[in-house]
């Protein structure tokens, strides 16, 4: 009678895209209830139900993971419409607030991580620059059609409004009661409309 020694049962192989998605989703869930400083590779992988060693097949570290979530936000902010139409400007703000409502913990985590990691800070600044340039393009087209007041410096105004949006939304998310979507849209629209001469 012969016996054969068997090792532990092998875990089925998970497709690369599925593993990456599970890791990202797990990080997003953890960030919804904690800060970037509380995040760890062990916690993310336990939440994802995957072996710790799989993490480094997909990400170089936690900053890279958080930055991959930021790219999703960039895609979510781009909408279509007539940039010269003031209603389009309001829809951009509504969409921005909706993204903040859905992905607020990620925005907060990226903002927090940027204070502690030079690479996250560099990419976050690039994201802010992109957002400000996107806004400046909208404003410039509005000025060209005469629907938007010609502000002294479109680039600087766009950057100021973009930064204001981010700080305001992150602060609103951290307050008791959280971010109130309609209130946030009305506040931001009032400021934008007055700056651009749309009120």
Secondary structure, DSSP 8 states (H G I E B T S, - for coil): ---------------HHHHHHHHHHHHHHHHHHS-GGG--HHHHHHHHTS-HHHHHHH-SSHHHHHHHHHHHHHHHH---S-TTSHHHHHHHHHHHHHHHHHHHHHHHHHHHHHTT-HHHHHHHHHHHHHHHHHHHHHHHHHHHHTSS---S-HHHHHHHHHHHHHHHHHHHHHSTT---HHHHHHHHHHHHHHHHT--
